[in-house]
Amino acid sequence: MNEQRVAVVTGASAGIGAETARRLASEGFRVILGARRLERIEEIAATTGGVALPLDVRDARSVQSFCEGIESCDVLVNNAGRASGLQEVAELEDERTVAMWETNVLGLLRVTRPLIPKLIASGRGHIVNVGSTAGIEAYPGGAGYTMTKHAVRVLTRTLRLELLGKPVRVTEVAPGLVKTEFSLVRFDGDEEAAERPYRGMTPLTAEDVADCIAWAVTRPPHVNIDEIIVRPLAQASSTLIARDQDD
């Protein structure tokens, strides 16, 4: 009998990460959930048969402890990420920029590095980096965030090249507008501002993105899905969105 495959999901306490953990568990994976909010991932782990481990991707020691607690890894979903503010370059604070770089780029790198040998050893590894359409576009006020997501895109493509010939697939899933608490964090808890991007249109849900991730990782092992760009039907680009006229 084959051993149960292990999927590691970062940023798993809410939104895309939480739904990905649930979906992969339903696909038969033993899911290891990592996030700062330990109580929330413990609740998800309890209902999915998974394991909850504390993880702050901005803290190198936390990442080291998290990765040391993982004996084997077949799938790594780098989902932990954040956006902070919507300032133009002339007003963009260092503090916001550093927080996004440390989470979105350095955090991804810190988690991925020590797990690469385990992914290779699995004989059927898969790295999924959750990027964004902000990694292929630019928009006013988005420089702090788009810089990091462009970096994630380049890092993902580099991994694809460097792991060529090894049993590790590499995929980027790049969503457009997804309605989660991500927007609330971006706007510093301002609920009205957080809701504004979704007015007059139907955004993606966390479940929609989790579905894309699950589809990619359950393809036959010789099939590599290099990237999935997924947007709401009403969104053609970061700035071109069809909204109901009543809103």
Salt bridges, closest charged atoms under 4 A:
GLU19 OE2 - ARG22 NH1 2.79
GLU27 OE2 - ARG23 NE 3.17
GLU93 OE1 - ARG96 NE 3.20
GLU102 OE1 - ARG58 NH2 2.89
GLU137 OE2 - ARG231 NH2 2.58
GLU172 OE1 - ARG153 NH1 3.33
GLU181 OE2 - ARG37 NH2 2.65
GLU181 OE1 - ARG40 NH1 3.72
ASP188 OD2 - ARG96 NH2 2.72
GLU195 OE2 - LYS179 NZ 2.98
ASP211 OD1 - ARG23 NH1 2.70
ASP226 OD1 - ARG160 NE 3.07
GLU227 OE1 - ARG153 NH1 2.85
